[in-house]
Amino acid sequence: MTAADWDPRALPSLDGRTVVVTGGNAGIGYFVSEQLASAGAHVVIAARSAEKARLAIDSIRSRYPDAELAHVPLDLTSLASVRRAAEELAAFRPLHGLVNNAGRVVASRRRLETEDGFELTVGGNFLGHFALTTLLFPALAPEGRVVGLGSDSTRMVKLEPANLWSEGRYDAFRAYAYSKHAVTGFQLELARRLAAAGDSRRSLLAHPGWATSAYAARRPGITDRDPWRGRLFEAATGWVGQGKDRGAWPVVRAVADPDAANGMYFGPRRELAGRPVPTRPVASAASPEFGTWLWADAEEKTGIRFPV
């Protein structure tokens, strides 16, 4: 199978592999969990709500009765919660995949902060995942992969490292885009460090395009949880993109494609929709200069040093 004709409906066997999916109880994360489980992976859903995680697990098992699934509580806006979750998740070692999927898509209108005092959107979407990846890295199998969720918002909002934490000015969509610039910078800096160290583990990126629940395969209790205004907006705009089930395809490819190389970035063929194909990140977020600065900033803020 070539890079262009990867078939997301015919996944290779993932029997014997354990994959952690943050936010795997809802949205794109749910479909990532379902699709990986369908191929035989043991999926560990790391998410805040035990009730929503149970709904997701029941939904997956209704389709794949033999699926191996578990839930570990995780709040990415609390470094204490990240530490507790990392201890529980490490018990599932060796981990063959860590999908850093969870995140705030709709940021608050005013600037809010995490439990540790960092801007909430970048703090949760990026810094929490940086800490989780750092703490779980020793539990990753030699062939393990870390997959981050990118976004086309990075093509709409210019990266301003000096204002990454919105301490000077705040805008909700800008904060979301900054968080995805940071995710991109982290994943690609990790890829560079793994390559330099001769480490066989891989760091990859994936973005879902414009993916909505309104156009996704129906999953009661999963795809119908959004507020009515959100459902109306998705129904009106989602036709230009695809359902969240297909939005999961680039992520699943990053986890499952045996030929996916360290540092690769997958997205829909037509940018907003289509089969998952290799794509390119924005140059500013992908630059080694930004990656180096971001890495040092994250280590300082979390107080955790990455082992590579």
C-alpha positions as CSV (number, residue, x, y, z in Angstrom):
1,M,0.0,0.0,0.0
2,T,1.4,3.4,-1.0
3,A,1.1,6.7,0.8
4,A,-1.6,7.8,-1.6
5,D,-3.9,4.7,-1.4
6,W,-3.9,3.9,2.3
7,D,-7.3,2.4,3.1
8,P,-8.6,3.5,6.5
9,R,-11.4,0.9,6.3
10,A,-8.8,-2.0,6.0
11,L,-6.5,-1.5,9.0
12,P,-3.6,-3.8,9.6
13,S,-3.9,-6.0,12.7
14,L,-3.1,-4.2,16.0
15,D,-3.4,-7.3,18.1
16,G,-1.1,-7.1,21.1
17,R,-0.7,-3.4,21.0
18,T,-1.8,-0.9,23.7
19,V,-2.7,2.6,22.8
20,V,-3.6,5.5,25.1
21,V,-6.1,8.0,23.6
22,T,-6.6,11.2,25.6
23,G,-10.2,12.4,25.2
24,G,-11.1,9.1,23.7
25,N,-14.6,9.2,25.1
26,A,-15.9,11.9,22.7
27,G,-15.7,13.5,19.3
28,I,-12.8,12.5,17.1
29,G,-11.1,10.8,20.0
30,Y,-14.1,8.4,20.3
31,F,-13.8,7.3,16.7
32,V,-10.0,7.0,17.0
33,S,-10.7,4.6,20.0
34,E,-13.4,2.7,18.1
35,Q,-11.3,2.3,14.9
36,L,-8.2,1.2,16.8
37,A,-10.2,-1.3,18.9
38,S,-11.7,-2.7,15.7
39,A,-8.2,-3.6,14.6
40,G,-7.5,-5.4,17.8
41,A,-5.7,-2.7,19.8
42,H,-6.1,-2.6,23.6
43,V,-7.3,1.0,24.0
44,V,-7.0,3.0,27.2
45,I,-9.2,6.0,27.2
46,A,-7.8,8.8,29.4
47,A,-10.5,11.4,30.1
48,R,-12.1,13.4,32.9
49,S,-15.6,11.9,32.9
50,A,-15.9,8.3,34.0
51,E,-19.6,8.4,33.0
52,K,-18.8,9.5,29.4
53,A,-15.9,7.0,29.2
54,R,-18.3,4.2,30.2
55,L,-20.7,5.3,27.5
56,A,-17.9,5.2,24.9
57,I,-16.6,1.8,26.1
58,D,-20.2,0.4,26.0
59,S,-20.7,1.8,22.5
60,I,-17.5,0.3,21.2
61,R,-18.2,-3.1,22.8
62,S,-21.7,-3.1,21.2
63,R,-19.9,-3.2,17.8
64,Y,-16.8,-5.2,18.8
65,P,-17.7,-7.4,21.8
66,D,-14.1,-8.7,22.2
67,A,-12.6,-5.2,22.3
68,E,-10.1,-4.6,25.1
69,L,-10.8,-1.2,26.7
70,A,-10.1,0.7,29.9
71,H,-10.5,4.1,31.4
72,V,-8.0,6.2,33.4
73,P,-9.1,9.6,34.8
74,L,-7.2,12.6,33.3
75,D,-7.6,16.3,33.5
76,L,-5.0,18.0,31.3
77,T,-5.5,21.4,32.9
78,S,-4.1,20.1,36.2
79,L,-0.5,18.9,36.4
80,A,-1.3,17.0,39.6
81,S,-4.0,15.1,37.6
82,V,-1.5,14.4,34.8
83,R,1.0,13.0,37.3
84,R,-1.7,10.7,38.8
85,A,-2.9,9.6,35.4
86,A,0.7,8.9,34.2
87,E,1.2,6.6,37.1
88,E,-1.9,4.6,36.3
89,L,-1.3,4.6,32.5
90,A,2.3,3.4,33.0
91,A,0.9,0.2,34.5
92,F,-0.3,-0.8,31.0
93,R,3.3,-0.8,29.7
94,P,4.6,-1.3,27.1
95,L,2.6,1.4,25.4
96,H,2.7,1.2,21.7
97,G,0.9,4.5,21.1
98,L,0.0,7.7,22.9
99,V,-2.6,9.8,21.0
100,N,-2.6,13.3,22.4
101,N,-6.1,14.0,21.2
102,A,-8.0,15.8,24.0
103,G,-8.4,19.5,23.8
104,R,-10.6,22.6,24.0
105,V,-11.9,23.6,20.6
106,V,-14.1,26.4,21.7
107,A,-12.1,28.6,24.0
108,S,-13.7,30.9,26.6
109,R,-14.5,34.5,25.6
110,R,-12.3,35.7,28.4
111,R,-8.8,34.5,29.4
112,L,-9.0,31.7,32.0
113,E,-6.2,29.8,33.6
114,T,-5.4,26.2,34.5
115,E,-5.1,25.0,38.0
116,D,-1.4,25.8,37.8
117,G,-1.8,29.3,36.5
118,F,-1.3,29.0,32.7
119,E,-3.7,30.2,30.0
120,L,-6.3,27.5,29.8
121,T,-6.4,26.6,26.1
122,V,-2.7,26.4,25.5
123,G,-2.2,24.9,29.0
124,G,-4.7,22.1,28.4
125,N,-4.2,21.4,24.7
126,F,-0.4,21.6,24.8
127,L,1.2,21.8,28.2
128,G,-0.8,19.0,29.8
129,H,0.1,16.8,26.9
130,F,3.8,17.7,27.1
131,A,3.8,16.7,30.7
132,L,1.9,13.5,30.1
133,T,4.2,12.5,27.2
134,T,7.3,13.3,29.3
135,L,6.1,11.2,32.2
136,L,4.9,8.3,30.0
137,F,7.9,8.2,27.7
138,P,9.8,5.5,29.7
139,A,6.7,3.3,29.3
140,L,6.7,3.6,25.5
141,A,7.7,0.4,23.6
142,P,10.8,0.7,21.4
143,E,8.5,0.9,18.4
144,G,6.0,3.2,20.2
145,R,4.5,6.3,18.7
146,V,3.4,9.7,20.1
147,V,0.7,11.3,17.9
148,G,-0.3,14.9,18.3
149,L,-3.4,16.6,16.9
150,G,-2.7,19.5,14.6
151,S,-5.2,21.9,13.1
152,D,-5.7,24.1,10.0
153,S,-6.2,27.0,12.4
154,T,-2.4,27.3,12.3
155,R,-2.8,28.4,8.7
156,M,-5.3,31.1,9.7
157,V,-3.5,32.6,12.7
158,K,0.1,33.7,12.6
159,L,2.4,32.3,15.3
160,E,3.5,34.9,17.9
161,P,5.8,33.1,20.4
162,A,6.0,36.1,22.6
163,N,2.3,36.1,23.1
164,L,1.8,32.3,23.2
165,W,0.3,32.4,26.6
166,S,-1.9,35.5,25.8
167,E,-0.5,37.5,28.6
168,G,-0.6,40.7,26.5
169,R,-3.8,40.3,24.6
170,Y,-6.4,37.5,24.4
171,D,-8.7,36.3,21.7
172,A,-10.5,32.9,21.9
173,F,-9.7,31.6,18.4
174,R,-6.2,33.0,18.5
175,A,-5.6,31.1,21.8
176,Y,-6.9,27.9,20.2
177,A,-4.6,28.4,17.1
178,Y,-1.6,29.1,19.4
179,S,-2.3,25.8,21.2
180,K,-2.1,24.0,17.9
181,H,1.1,25.8,16.9
182,A,2.5,24.6,20.2
183,V,1.4,21.0,19.6
184,T,3.0,21.1,16.1
185,G,6.2,22.6,17.5
186,F,6.4,20.0,20.2
187,Q,5.7,16.9,18.1
188,L,8.3,18.0,15.4
189,E,10.9,18.9,18.0
190,L,10.4,15.5,19.6
191,A,10.8,13.9,16.2
192,R,14.1,15.7,15.7
193,R,15.4,14.7,19.2
194,L,14.4,11.1,18.7
195,A,16.3,11.1,15.4
196,A,19.3,12.7,16.9
197,A,19.4,10.2,19.8
198,G,19.0,7.2,17.4
199,D,15.8,6.3,19.3
200,S,13.4,4.0,17.3
201,R,10.3,5.6,18.8
202,R,8.4,8.0,16.5
203,S,6.6,11.3,16.9
204,L,3.9,12.2,14.4
205,L,1.1,14.7,13.7
206,A,-2.4,14.4,12.2
207,H,-5.2,16.8,11.6
208,P,-8.9,16.0,11.0
209,G,-9.8,18.6,8.5
210,W,-13.3,20.1,9.1
211,A,-14.9,17.2,11.0
212,T,-18.3,17.4,12.6
213,S,-20.7,15.1,14.6
214,A,-23.5,16.2,12.3
215,Y,-22.0,14.2,9.4
216,A,-20.6,11.4,11.4
217,A,-21.9,7.8,11.8
218,R,-24.5,7.9,14.6
219,R,-23.4,6.8,18.0
220,P,-26.1,7.3,20.6
221,G,-24.8,9.1,23.7
222,I,-21.6,10.1,21.8
223,T,-22.4,12.1,18.7
224,D,-25.6,13.7,20.0
225,R,-24.2,15.3,23.1
226,D,-23.4,18.8,21.7
227,P,-25.6,21.7,22.6
228,W,-28.3,22.5,20.0
229,R,-26.6,25.6,18.8
230,G,-23.5,23.6,18.0
231,R,-25.5,20.9,16.3
232,L,-27.2,23.5,14.1
233,F,-23.9,25.1,13.2
234,E,-22.4,21.8,12.3
235,A,-25.4,20.8,10.2
236,A,-25.1,24.1,8.3
237,T,-21.4,24.0,7.7
238,G,-20.3,20.4,7.9
239,W,-21.1,19.6,4.3
240,V,-17.8,21.2,3.3
241,G,-15.9,18.7,5.4
242,Q,-16.6,15.3,6.8
243,G,-17.9,13.4,9.8
244,K,-15.7,13.0,12.9
245,D,-15.5,9.3,12.1
246,R,-13.6,10.2,9.0
247,G,-11.8,13.0,10.8
248,A,-10.3,10.2,12.9
249,W,-8.7,8.6,9.8
250,P,-5.4,10.7,9.7
251,V,-4.9,10.0,13.5
252,V,-5.5,6.3,13.1
253,R,-3.1,6.2,10.1
254,A,-0.4,7.9,12.2
255,V,-0.8,5.1,14.8
256,A,-1.4,2.1,12.5
257,D,0.5,2.6,9.2
258,P,3.7,0.5,9.5
259,D,5.4,2.8,7.0
260,A,4.6,6.0,8.8
261,A,8.0,7.6,9.5
262,N,9.1,9.7,12.4
263,G,8.1,13.4,11.9
264,M,5.3,12.7,9.3
265,Y,2.1,14.7,9.3
266,F,-1.2,13.3,8.0
267,G,-4.3,15.1,7.0
268,P,-7.3,14.7,4.6
269,R,-6.5,14.6,0.9
270,R,-8.7,17.6,0.1
271,E,-7.5,19.5,3.2
272,L,-11.0,19.6,4.8
273,A,-12.1,16.1,3.8
274,G,-10.9,12.9,2.2
275,R,-8.6,9.9,2.8
276,P,-5.6,10.5,5.0
277,V,-2.4,11.5,3.1
278,P,0.9,13.1,4.1
279,T,0.7,16.8,4.4
280,R,3.0,19.7,5.6
281,P,2.8,21.8,8.7
282,V,3.2,25.6,8.7
283,A,6.8,26.6,8.6
284,S,6.8,28.8,11.6
285,A,5.5,26.1,14.0
286,A,7.8,23.5,12.4
287,S,11.0,25.5,12.8
288,P,13.8,24.1,15.0
289,E,14.1,27.6,16.6
290,F,10.5,27.6,17.8
291,G,10.7,23.9,18.8
292,T,13.8,24.6,20.9
293,W,12.3,27.6,22.6
294,L,9.0,25.9,23.2
295,W,10.7,22.8,24.7
296,A,12.6,24.9,27.2
297,D,9.6,26.9,28.1
298,A,7.5,23.8,28.7
299,E,10.1,22.1,30.9
300,E,10.3,25.3,33.0
301,K,6.6,25.6,33.4
302,T,5.9,22.0,34.2
303,G,9.1,21.4,36.2
304,I,9.6,18.1,34.3
305,R,12.6,17.4,32.1
306,F,12.1,15.2,29.1
307,P,14.4,12.2,28.9
308,V,15.7,13.0,25.3
